[in-house]
Amino acid sequence: MNRFLSNPTTWEPEEWNYLNQELRLTDQIAEDNTYSVTSAELLDPEQCADYLDRLQPLYRSSSRSLTASMFSKRYAFMMVCPMLYAMSVYRKTFSLTIDNCQLESAYFQLPTRKTWMPNLWLRDPSVYELQSIHAENNELYTQQREDIVRRIFADHLQPILKNISEVSSISRTILWENIAIYVYVLYENRILKEVSEDQRQRIQHDLDYLTKQAPADCFGEKRNPLAQFYTPKRVVPLSEQPQRVRKTCCAHYELPAPTDYCPTCPKICKS
């Protein structure tokens, strides 16, 4: 067992409700599993390619590479957001091994249509409490945080992104930026706006670690992709608020109408 997964606990009701309702962690198997998939299946080239092709009608995409880009956003949200939120806000963690994770189909009702928004189901839903006070200079917490980051990115996401990239001929850089954006939004637009003032400083330390200090090997890459894309925000044409402009294009604009360019798309935010 991982040495940091040795202090079992449970979710408080309000914690579980938040992770379930806001961050799509579920304890339910979907009744309609047409588009459900295990993370392990995404590691198999043939099964991964077949799954992306089956998703193509859902996204109304014109190519496997476009489907891969859109799917990577869904996948990133589920694998990154509940885990990092639990770490920074609740000081808890859980197993995110590839063998423990499964995507369960779910749909969200928009005003004019339903959109596919899968949930994350864990074979082993055990919860573990981080074993130290969450402080910037606490050596044990620093080790725990690095372990969690490594489990999310190097152990889980990197091998799956590599396989998705290979079977769909999409740049892994695009997939990594799709993931990075969810990390930034999670902390800047959600966590740091929700927590109290006394929590804000320590959570800012977590964001600084992710975007400035975490070593490349925590991501299984030659450089830290969260640092690579963490650029200053600036005024852009399609937003009243300053935005962090992407370095790569996710090709969202290629989807059928009513979709359009992302406000942070480099194609329309050229200097």
C-alpha positions as CSV (number, residue, x, y, z in Angstrom):
1,M,0.0,0.0,0.0
2,N,1.1,3.6,-0.7
3,R,2.5,4.9,2.6
4,F,0.3,7.9,2.4
5,L,-2.9,5.8,2.0
6,S,-2.7,4.4,5.5
7,N,-5.0,6.6,7.6
8,P,-8.6,5.6,6.6
9,T,-11.4,8.0,7.1
10,T,-14.8,8.9,5.4
11,W,-16.3,11.8,3.6
12,E,-18.4,14.1,5.7
13,P,-21.9,14.3,4.1
14,E,-21.4,17.9,2.9
15,E,-18.0,16.9,1.4
16,W,-19.5,14.0,-0.5
17,N,-22.4,16.1,-1.7
18,Y,-20.0,18.7,-3.1
19,L,-17.7,16.2,-4.8
20,N,-20.8,14.4,-6.2
21,Q,-22.8,17.4,-7.4
22,E,-20.1,19.8,-8.4
23,L,-17.1,17.6,-9.4
24,R,-18.9,14.5,-10.7
25,L,-17.6,11.8,-8.4
26,T,-20.3,9.1,-8.2
27,D,-21.1,5.9,-6.3
28,Q,-23.6,4.8,-8.9
29,I,-23.2,2.7,-12.0
30,A,-25.0,4.2,-15.0
31,E,-28.1,2.4,-16.2
32,D,-27.2,3.2,-19.8
33,N,-23.5,2.2,-20.1
34,T,-23.2,2.7,-23.9
35,Y,-20.5,5.3,-23.4
36,S,-19.1,4.0,-20.1
37,V,-15.5,2.9,-20.1
38,T,-12.8,1.9,-17.7
39,S,-9.5,3.8,-17.6
40,A,-7.7,0.5,-18.2
41,E,-9.5,0.1,-21.5
42,L,-8.2,3.5,-22.6
43,L,-4.7,2.1,-22.3
44,D,-5.3,-0.5,-24.9
45,P,-4.8,1.1,-28.4
46,E,-7.5,-0.9,-30.1
47,Q,-10.1,-0.3,-27.4
48,C,-9.2,3.3,-27.1
49,A,-9.5,4.0,-30.8
50,D,-12.9,2.2,-30.9
51,Y,-14.1,4.2,-27.9
52,L,-13.2,7.5,-29.5
53,D,-14.9,6.5,-32.7
54,R,-18.1,5.6,-30.7
55,L,-18.0,9.0,-29.1
56,Q,-17.8,10.8,-32.4
57,P,-21.6,11.2,-32.8
58,L,-22.0,12.5,-29.3
59,Y,-19.6,15.4,-30.1
60,R,-20.8,15.6,-33.7
61,S,-17.1,15.8,-34.5
62,S,-15.6,15.3,-38.0
63,S,-12.5,13.4,-37.0
64,R,-11.0,11.1,-34.3
65,S,-8.5,13.8,-33.4
66,L,-11.2,16.3,-32.7
67,T,-13.1,13.8,-30.6
68,A,-9.9,13.1,-28.7
69,S,-9.4,16.7,-27.9
70,M,-13.0,17.2,-26.6
71,F,-13.0,13.9,-24.7
72,S,-9.7,14.8,-23.0
73,K,-11.4,17.8,-21.4
74,R,-14.1,15.6,-19.9
75,Y,-11.5,13.1,-18.7
76,A,-9.3,15.7,-17.3
77,F,-12.1,17.3,-15.2
78,M,-13.0,14.0,-13.6
79,M,-9.4,12.9,-12.8
80,V,-8.0,16.2,-11.8
81,C,-10.7,18.2,-10.0
82,P,-12.1,15.8,-7.3
83,M,-8.6,14.7,-6.3
84,L,-7.0,18.2,-6.1
85,Y,-10.1,19.6,-4.4
86,A,-10.1,16.9,-1.8
87,M,-6.4,17.5,-1.2
88,S,-6.5,21.2,-0.9
89,V,-9.8,21.8,0.8
90,Y,-10.6,18.6,2.8
91,R,-7.0,17.3,3.3
92,K,-8.1,13.9,2.1
93,T,-7.3,11.6,-0.8
94,F,-8.3,8.4,-2.5
95,S,-6.9,5.9,-5.0
96,L,-6.8,7.1,-8.6
97,T,-4.9,4.1,-10.0
98,I,-5.9,3.3,-13.5
99,D,-7.4,0.0,-12.4
100,N,-9.6,1.8,-9.9
101,C,-11.3,4.3,-12.2
102,Q,-14.3,4.0,-14.5
103,L,-16.3,6.6,-16.4
104,E,-20.0,6.3,-16.0
105,S,-22.2,7.9,-18.6
106,A,-24.4,10.8,-17.5
107,Y,-26.1,13.7,-19.3
108,F,-26.7,17.3,-18.3
109,Q,-29.8,19.1,-19.5
110,L,-29.0,22.4,-21.3
111,P,-31.8,24.8,-22.3
112,T,-32.0,23.3,-25.8
113,R,-30.4,19.9,-25.6
114,K,-28.7,17.3,-23.4
115,T,-24.9,17.1,-23.3
116,W,-22.8,14.1,-22.3
117,M,-21.1,14.7,-18.9
118,P,-19.7,11.5,-17.5
119,N,-19.0,10.8,-13.9
120,L,-16.1,9.1,-12.2
121,W,-16.8,5.8,-10.3
122,L,-14.2,4.2,-8.1
123,R,-14.0,0.4,-7.7
124,D,-12.4,1.0,-4.3
125,P,-13.9,4.2,-2.9
126,S,-11.8,4.2,0.3
127,V,-10.9,7.7,1.6
128,Y,-7.7,8.6,3.5
129,E,-6.8,11.6,5.6
130,L,-3.6,13.4,5.0
131,Q,-1.4,12.9,8.0
132,S,-0.1,16.4,8.7
133,I,-1.1,19.9,9.2
134,H,-1.4,21.6,5.8
135,A,1.4,24.2,6.0
136,E,3.8,25.6,3.5
137,N,6.9,24.4,5.3
138,N,5.6,21.1,6.7
139,E,7.8,18.5,5.3
140,L,5.4,15.6,5.5
141,Y,2.6,17.5,3.8
142,T,5.0,18.5,1.1
143,Q,5.8,14.8,0.5
144,Q,2.1,13.9,0.5
145,R,1.3,16.6,-2.0
146,E,4.0,15.5,-4.3
147,D,2.8,11.9,-4.1
148,I,-0.8,13.0,-4.9
149,V,0.4,15.1,-7.9
150,R,2.5,12.2,-9.2
151,R,-0.4,9.7,-8.8
152,I,-2.7,12.0,-10.8
153,F,-0.4,13.0,-13.6
154,A,2.5,10.7,-14.1
155,D,0.9,7.5,-13.0
156,H,-2.6,8.0,-14.4
157,L,-3.0,10.8,-17.0
158,Q,0.4,10.6,-18.8
159,P,0.1,7.0,-20.1
160,I,-3.5,7.5,-21.1
161,L,-2.8,10.8,-22.9
162,K,0.1,9.1,-24.6
163,N,-2.2,6.4,-25.9
164,I,-5.0,8.8,-26.9
165,S,-2.4,10.9,-28.8
166,E,-1.0,7.9,-30.7
167,V,-4.4,6.5,-31.8
168,S,-5.8,9.8,-32.8
169,S,-2.8,11.6,-34.2
170,I,-3.3,14.6,-32.0
171,S,-0.4,16.4,-30.3
172,R,0.1,15.5,-26.6
173,T,0.8,19.2,-26.0
174,I,-2.8,20.0,-26.9
175,L,-4.1,17.4,-24.5
176,W,-1.9,18.6,-21.7
177,E,-3.1,22.2,-22.2
178,N,-6.7,20.9,-22.0
179,I,-5.8,19.4,-18.6
180,A,-3.8,22.4,-17.4
181,I,-6.8,24.8,-18.0
182,Y,-8.9,22.7,-15.6
183,V,-6.3,23.0,-12.9
184,Y,-6.1,26.8,-13.2
185,V,-9.9,27.2,-13.3
186,L,-10.3,24.8,-10.3
187,Y,-8.1,26.9,-8.1
188,E,-8.6,30.4,-9.4
189,N,-12.3,30.4,-10.2
190,R,-13.6,27.9,-7.6
191,I,-11.4,27.0,-4.6
192,L,-9.8,30.4,-3.9
193,K,-13.2,32.1,-4.2
194,E,-15.0,29.6,-1.9
195,V,-12.6,29.3,1.0
196,S,-12.1,31.6,4.0
197,E,-9.3,34.1,4.2
198,D,-7.2,31.9,6.6
199,Q,-7.4,29.0,4.1
200,R,-6.6,31.1,1.1
201,Q,-2.9,31.4,1.7
202,R,-2.2,27.7,2.2
203,I,-4.3,26.8,-0.9
204,Q,-2.4,29.4,-2.9
205,H,0.8,27.5,-1.9
206,D,-0.7,24.4,-3.5
207,L,-1.4,26.3,-6.7
208,D,2.1,27.8,-6.7
209,Y,3.5,24.3,-6.2
210,L,1.5,22.9,-9.2
211,T,2.3,25.7,-11.6
212,K,5.8,26.7,-10.5
213,Q,7.6,24.1,-8.4
214,A,6.4,20.5,-9.1
215,P,9.2,18.6,-10.9
216,A,8.7,17.3,-14.4
217,D,8.9,13.7,-13.3
218,C,5.6,14.2,-11.3
219,F,4.0,14.5,-14.8
220,G,6.0,11.8,-16.6
221,E,7.3,14.5,-19.0
222,K,10.4,16.4,-19.7
223,R,8.9,19.6,-18.3
224,N,6.0,20.5,-16.0
225,P,3.1,21.2,-18.3
226,L,1.2,23.1,-15.7
227,A,4.1,25.6,-15.6
228,Q,4.4,25.6,-19.3
229,F,1.0,27.0,-19.9
230,Y,0.6,29.2,-16.8
231,T,1.0,32.6,-18.5
232,P,-0.2,36.0,-17.4
233,K,-3.8,36.9,-18.2
234,R,-4.5,39.7,-20.7
235,V,-7.4,41.5,-22.4
236,V,-8.9,39.4,-25.2
237,P,-11.5,40.2,-27.9
238,L,-14.3,37.8,-26.7
239,S,-14.2,38.4,-23.0
240,E,-14.8,41.4,-20.7
241,Q,-12.4,39.9,-18.2
242,P,-8.7,39.3,-18.7
243,Q,-8.0,35.7,-19.8
244,R,-5.0,33.3,-20.0
245,V,-4.6,32.8,-23.7
246,R,-4.0,29.3,-24.8
247,K,-0.7,28.3,-26.6
248,T,-2.4,25.5,-28.6
249,C,-5.8,25.3,-30.2
250,C,-8.2,22.6,-29.0
251,A,-10.2,22.9,-32.3
252,H,-13.5,23.4,-30.5
253,Y,-14.5,25.8,-33.3
254,E,-14.5,22.9,-35.7
255,L,-17.6,21.4,-34.0
256,P,-20.9,22.2,-35.7
257,A,-22.9,25.3,-34.8
258,P,-23.8,26.8,-32.3
259,T,-20.2,26.3,-31.2
260,D,-17.6,29.0,-31.8
261,Y,-14.0,29.9,-30.9
262,C,-13.1,29.7,-27.2
263,P,-12.5,33.2,-25.7
264,T,-8.9,32.1,-25.1
265,C,-8.2,30.6,-28.5
266,P,-4.8,31.6,-29.9
267,K,-6.3,31.9,-33.3
268,I,-8.3,35.0,-32.3
269,C,-6.1,36.3,-29.5
270,K,-3.0,37.0,-31.5
271,S,-0.8,39.8,-30.1
